[in-house]
């Protein structure tokens, strides 16, 4: 029998007979690995452990410790849930059930709505199926026979999917016990590999996401490699619920959202104070870093978006209006407008790099189902900037930007940052030669930053590759915020140029960059990161002045005046409630510092200082208390 060479992840090479399977390779390496194995990656393609390998290949055994392994676990859990539903409710049709971030779902067609009691029954049945350790067997079927089979058993949705698949698509069916499901795979060898899962909720969904189609019921679940991971995730969800920015935003009177303007934010005084504090902080940082600040129109004629390529790529997300037979676009991003400013007058190589910033208000037509508090909105403002530079300046500008980004994140309390390098997407503008140059330039620049990074294939912008910066918050969640993109395409499409040292016109390179991203989303992240208990410099109200008796009202106003003069945001509470009630109320509003003042404090010109989360208080002279606050409040 012919032999083939198998290259392992450590680059060592072993010989096996042609036709060797993934599980046989895993067993030859070690019993522990074979027991943990879920699938095998062959030349970067994940396949079932039972499939044969017939040529020289590079392989990696996939286990639950791998991202691909977790995806397989979640996909298997979806199949197990579908089998459980069919056993319990045979009249139900199964439609589509993918793995998603942190879990899985399956859409079901059933006249009777699923209840919470049903979820408990389904989950128990899933555990029974997992304990049966049913083998997951891959079968290749004839297309017509597959359609006939699913139509015969009343699964019209599965039959429709098969009929709509491209003619070249191989029809693969996975069998587990008596249950058969259409699927490309791969899957683990058996249901017994899936042990740690929980069903979460039921929601409505439309067949194939189209509101004109039949409404289905979607059951969401989560699945993990082991019970420890599952428990940690459920605890994280519980903590996240306590930190929900919508709940805390209401408690702190920061903002509200209403049906009169879906996806738009009504900022209240305290929320807008927080917003402006962040904006002023960023403005000071970028001014120091050599940026100029501009402001561009909200409404821009569609011809500019056609020229830039955005009309073709993002038309469905644009709001438009007709004015005198002209189509105007409500600006969804700022970049084409910044090129228009760059194009005013003649630019020299001596003007570069030109760092152009804008707190640009943008609008995008997001679907109503995707809106989420202030995290996902239709109207938002970005800390946007575009750096026009030469090719030789890309590395220096990238390093400087990454240093600025890390400094800003640290000031906001984020030190755990992950970086992804996202290269060319399928739908893109520009030639392969341009993309080769842009990706090479960004990768060289990224290496110069000394940041650790991972590859994120196919997720670049349509005009250039990008870096994505993700923050990890206090409960372990990751939030993608900052970006940097290298763009050779828009300057060409919008005819941007500068005069080089040789006296000839050249195209600048355009670096698109944001640190916070959308202000609205970043504020939502901050609320949940701190559970509303902002550090002093960020708190909308930094000090509450609460009177113990009404005799001290005039003195309380003096204290307020002194705090205002020191630039400290203060709120006066001279109501008739008792001091303990006032302290409790201001603590619920997450006010960092409370100055309690009564007759004694008035006579001695002192304040009783209580900090949020502490039962202790200290009595300080008014000026000493103010000096102590000043020493800790500023980040500018």
N, C-alpha and C positions, 0 to 999 in steps of 0.2 A: 504493500500500500504506500502511496506517495506521502511524503512528509511536508509539512508547512512550517514556516518560522513564525512564532508568536512573540511579539515584542511587548514586554510588560511595562508598567509605568516607571519603573526604576531603570529603564532602557536595557535591561538584561533580555536575552533572547532564548527561548526554549523551543524545542521541536516537538510537534505533535502530529499524529496521523491526520491527513485531510478528512474533513467531516467531523472533527472534534467539536464537542458542544461547550457552551460557556460553563455549565455546571461541572463538566469533566475537568476543565482547566482550573476552576476554583478548587476542586477536590485535590488536584495534584499540588496545589500551592499550600493548602492547609485545611484541616477539618473545620476550624473556626471561621475561616473565610467562606467556605462552602455553606455553612449554616447561616451566616449573615447575608449571603448573596441574594440580591433581588433580580438583577439583570446584568447584562454585560454590554460594555461599549466597545464596538468594533469599528476602528477607523473613524471615531467620533460619532458613530450612529449607535444609539441604544437599541438592543434587541433582546428577545427572550433568552434565558439561559439554556433552553432546550434546543435552540436552533443551531444548525451545523455551520462551521467555519471551514471554507474550502480553499482558501488562498492565504498567502503571507499577510499578516495583519498586526496592527498595534491595538492592544486591548486594555481595558480597565474593568475590574469587577465593581459593579455598583451595589452599595449597601445603603442602609438607612442613614448613614452619616453623611452621604453625599446629597447635594441639592437635587440631582436627578433621581436619587433613591426616594427622597421625600415626595417628589412628584408622582412616582410610581405608587407609593403607599396610598396617596390621596386618590389617585385614579382607581386603584383596586378597591378602595373603600366605597367609591361611587358605584362600582359594579356590584359590590356586596349589598349596598343599600337598595339598588334596583332589584336584585334577587329577593331581598327581604320583603320589599313592597309587593312584588308579584306573588310571593307565597301567602302573604297576609290578605292582599286585596287583588285577586286574580283578574278582575275586570279593568284594572288600571293599565294604561299604556305608558311605556317608558320612551323617552325621546332623546335628549342629549344630556350627558353627564360628565363634565370635565373636572380635572384638578384645577384649583385656583390658589391664589396666595393664601397660605395658612389653612387650606382645607379643600373642599370639593362641594359640588352640588349636583342634583339631578332634577330635570324637569319632568313632571308627570301629568298625563291627561286623565283626569278623574272627576266625575260629576260632584261627588261628595267632598267638601273641603277636609283637609287633614287637620286634626286637632293636636293639642299638646299631649293628650293621652295616646294618640296614634304615634307620635314621635317616640314615646317611651316604648311602645310595642315594637316599632320598627328597629329601634336600637337594640333591644333585647334579641330580636330575631337575627340581627347582624352578628351579634356575639355568638349565637348558636351556629350560624353559617361559618364564622371564623373558626370555631372549635371543631367543625366537621372537617376542616383542612382539605376542602375540595380543590382538586387540581385545576389550574387555569390552562386550558389547552387551546393553542392557536390552530385555526383551520382556514384554509383558502377555499372559497366557494365560487361557483359559477354565478355571475351576476343575476341572470334570470331566475335561477333556482333560489337565490337569496331573497329576491323580491317576492316570489311565490310563497316561500316559507313564512315570511313575516306577515304578508297579507292573510295567509291561512290562519295564523294564530291571533289575528286581530290587531297587529302592530302596524297600523297604517303609516305612522310617522317614520318608523325605521325603513319601511318600504320606499317612502318618498325620498329619504336621504340617499338610499342606494341608487334609485333611478337618477338622481341629480348629480351623482359623482361622475367625474370625467371618465370617458371610455377607457383610458389607460390605467385607471386606478384599480389596484388589486383589491378584491373584496375579502377582507379577513374577518372571521367570526371567532370570538372567544367563548369557550364552553366551560362552565363551572357547575358541576352537578347536572341538574336538568335545565339550568338557565343558560340561554345563549344570547350574546349581545354583539352587535356590530362594533368593531373597534380596530384601530391601527396598532394598538399596543405601544410599547411592550408592557408586560405584566409580570408580577412575581410568580414563582412556580405554583403557589397555592394560597388559598384564603387564610390559612393558618399564620401566614407572615404578618397579617394585619391585626394588631392587638389593641392599639391605643387610639380610640376615636370617640367622638361624641356628636350627636345631632344637635344643631343650634336653633334653627328657626324655620318657619315656612313663609314664603313670600310669593307674590304673583309674578308671572312672566308671560311674555307672548311667544308663540311659536316662531322661532328664528328671529326673535327680537323685533318683530313687525307688529305694531298695534292693530293692524288690519286683520291679523291672523287670530287663531283661537287662543284663548287665555289658558295658561297652564299653571300648575302649582310647583314651585321650586322649593325643594328641601335642601337647606345648607347644613354642612357638617364640617368638623375639623378632624384631622388625623395626623398622628406623629409617630416617630420611630419607636417610642416607648412611653410608658405611663408618666415618667418623670417629666418629659417634655410636654406632654399633654397637660399635666397639672400646672406646670409653669405658665403655659399659654392661657389657661383658664383663669389663673390668678392675675395675669397681665390684663385680661379683658375686664375682670372685676375692678382692678385699679383704674383702668382706662375709663370705665363708666363713672367712677368718682371724679375723674379729672375732665370729663366732657366739657369742652369749651363753650358749648351752647348753654349748659346748665350754669356754669360758673359765670359766663358773660351776663346772664340774666341776674344772678345773685349780686354781682358787682356793678350792675347798671352800666355796662360797657356799650352794648349795641342791641339792636333787634332786627329781625327779618320778618317781612309780612307779605301777604299774597298780592298786595298792590304793586310790588316790584320784586318778583321772584329772582333770586340769585344776586340781589343787590343788598348792600348793607346800610342800615340807618345807624350811624355812629352817634352815640350819646356823648355828653360832655366828657365823662371820665374815659370812655373808650377813645375818643378823639385826642384827648391829652396823651394817652399811651401811644397812639399812632404818631402824633407829632414829635413825641420824645424820641421814638425810633428814627423817624425821618431826619430830625435835626442831628442825631448821632451819626447817621450814615453820611449826611451832607458834610459834616465836619471832617469825617474820615476821608472822603473822596477829594475834598478840596485840598487837604494836606497831601494827597497822593497825586496831585497834578491834573485833576479832571476839571473840565469846564461843565457848566450845567445849562441845559437848554429846555425849551418847552415847545412841543409841536401840536398841531391841530388834532381835534377828536375826529372830525369828518374829513375824509380824503377821497378824491375821485378814484373810481375803480381802475382808471387807466394806469395809475401808479402801481396798483396791486397786480395788474396784468403784467406790467413790465417786470416786476420783481419776481413773479412766479407764484406769489401767495394766492392769487385768485384761483389758479388751477388746483393748488394743493389744499387750501383751507376755505374754499367758498362756502361749504355747508356750515361752517362755524362763524360766518361773518353776519353781522347785522347790517342791513343796507336801507337807504331811503332814497326816494326819487325827488329831485329838485330841478325844475325847468328841463325835464327830459334827460337829465344827467343822473347817473347812479353814483351816489356817495356812499362810502363804506365807513361805518363806525369803527375806528382804528382797533384792530385786534392785537397788534404789536407795533413797536416803534421803529424798527430797523430801516424800512424804506424812507421814512421821514428824516432820519439822521443823515442818510446819504444825500438827501436834498439840501440839507444845511451844509454838508461838506462840499457840495458842488457849487456853492455860492462863492464866486471869486476864484482866483488861481492859487493853488496850493503848491508849495515847494517841499522838497525832501527835508528842508530845515524845519518845517511845521510838524513833522512827524516824529514820534507818535502823537496823534491828536486823540485825547481821551474825552469823549463826549457822553455826558451822563444826563439822564432825565428820570424824574419820578413820573413815569408815563402812565396815564390812565388809559386802560384798554378794556374792550368788551368782546366777549366771545359767546356764541350761541350754544351753550352747553345744554344737553337734554335735561329735562326736569328731574328725571330719575337719578342723575349723577350729582345733583346739587347736594351739598352737605355743609350746613352751617356757614361759617366763613372760610372753611377749608377748600370748598369747591364752589365757585361763584361765577356769575356772568360778567360782573363789573369788578375790576381790580386795578391796583397800581403796582408797578414793578420798580425795583431799584435798578433800572436798566442802564446799560452803557455800551457804547461801541468804540472800540479803539481802532483808529485808522493808522496803519503802520506799514513798514516795508517788510519783505520776507525775512531779512536779517534781524528784525526786531521782534519776531514772534516769540522766540525763547525768552528773551528778557522780560517782555510784557507778561508772558504767562507766569513766570516765576514771581514777578512783582504782584500780580493778581492773586496768586495762591497764597502768598504771604499776607496780603491784606485780608483775604477771606478767612484765613486761620485766626488772625488777630480779632476780627469782628466776631466770629463764632465763639471764641474764648470769652470775650466780654459778655456775651449772652449766656454763657455757662455751658457751651458745647465744646468738648475736647475730643470726642470720639467721632472721627470723620472717615467715611469710606469714599473712595474715588473710583469711578467707572469710566473706561475709555470706550466710547460708542462710535462705531465706524459706519460706513455707507449703508443707507437703507435701500430697499428695492426700488421705491419711487423716489427719484432724486433728480436734481438739475445739475448740469455740468458733465464734462467728459470724464472717462476713467482716468485719463492723464492728470486732469485737475484734481480728482479725488486722491490719486496716488500721492500727489505733491502735498495736498492738505493733510492727509493722514500721516504722512512721514514727518511733516513739520510739527504737528501736534504731538506726535509720539516722542520726538526728540526733545521738545519743550517739557513734556511731562516727566521724562527721565531726569531732566535738569532740576526739577522741583524736589527730588528725592522722596516723593510721596509713594506709598504703596498703592497699587491699583489693580483692578480686574478688568477683563475684557467683556464688553457688552455688545455682542455682534448685531449689526443691522439696525441700531437704535439712534443713529446720528440724525441731525436735522436734514431737510431736503437739500440744503445748500452747503453743508459741511459737517465734518466729524466734530464730536463734542466731548467734553469732560462733564460728568455729573457728580455732584458732591452731596452725599447723604449724611445726615446727622443722626446720632443715636440719642434718644431722650432718656429721662430718668427711669422709665420702666422698660427700656430695652427696645422700643420701637424705632424704626428707621424712617426718616423723612428726607426725600430728595428736594433740595432747595437750590443751591448754587449751580450755575452752568458756565461753561466757556466753550465757544465754538469758533473754529477757524474757517473763514469764508473767503474763497476766491471767486465765488459765483456772483453774488449781488453787486459788487463793484463793477463787474463786467456788464451785467444786465442793465444797471442803472447809470453806466457811463461815468463812473468816478475816476478821477485821475489826479496825479501830481507831477510836477516837473522834477526830474531826477538831477543828480550831479552832472549828468551828461547833456543836460539841456533838452532832453526828450521826455515826452509824456509816458508815465507808467501807471499801472493799476495799483492802488493800495490794497493791502490785505485788510479785511475787516474782522476784528475779534468781537463777537457778541458775548457779553458777560453780565451775569447777575449774581449777587451774593445771597440776599434774602429770598429773591424771587418775588412772588406776589406778597405785598405787605399783609393783606388780609389773611392769607394762609399762614404766613410766618407768625402773625399775632396769635392765631389759633394754636399753633404749635407751642408758642411761649406760654399761653394760658395753661395748656395741658402739661407742659414740662414742669412748671412751678405750681400746678394746682391752684393758680390764682394768687399764690403768695410770692409776688414779684420781689426781686431785690429792690432795695430802697430807691436806686436811681431810676428804675422803670415804673414804680408804683404810681398810678394816676393820682391818688391821694397819699402823700407820704406821711402826714401827721394829722391825726384827729385831735382837736382840742375840746375836751369834754369837761363841763363844769360840774362840780360836786354840789354846789348850792348856787342859787341865782345871785347871791351877793357878789360872786366872782365874775359875773358876766362882763363887766367893763374891763377887768384884768384879762379875761380870755380874749377880748378884742385886741388888747395891747399885744398879747402873745401872737395872735394871728398877724398883726401888722409887722411884728419883728420877723416872723417866719417868711412873710411875703418879701420883705426887704432882703432877706438872705437867699431868695430864690428857691425856697422850699414850698412845695405844694401842700397847702393846709386846708382843713375843713373844720368849721366851727360848729359845735353842738352845744347850744345853750338851752336845750329843751328841758322840760320839767321832770323827765324820767330820772330814776335813781342811777347813781354812777355805775353800779354793777350791771344794770341793764344796758347802759350806754357802752360800756366796755365790751359786753357780749355782742352787741349789734355791730360795732366797728370791727370786732374780730371776725365776725361772719362775713363782713365786706372785705376782709383780708388787708385791712389798713396796717402797714408795718409798725407804726409807732403811735401810741396814745399819750397825750399830755393831759393828765387830770389836774384840774386847778380848783381850789376852794378858798375859803377865807384865810387859812394858814399860808397857802402858797402865795396868795395875793399880798399878804403883809410882808412876807420874806422875799418876794420877787423870785420865786422858785417854780418848778413844775415837777410833778410826780410822773416819772417816765415808765411806761410799760411797753414792752416789745411783743409783737405777735408771736404766740406760741410759748410765751414764758409767763409763769405765775408771779415772778419776782418783779419788783419795781424799785427804782432808785430816785431819790430826790436830788435835783441839781439846780443850781442857779440857772435862770433862763438863758443867759448868754453862753454858759458852759454847755448846756444841752444843745443849743443851736450849733455851736462850734463842733460838737461831737457828731452831729448829723452831717454837717458840711464835709467833715473828713471822710465820711463813708458813702456819700450819696452820688458823687460825680463819676462819670465814665468818659466825659468829654475832654 
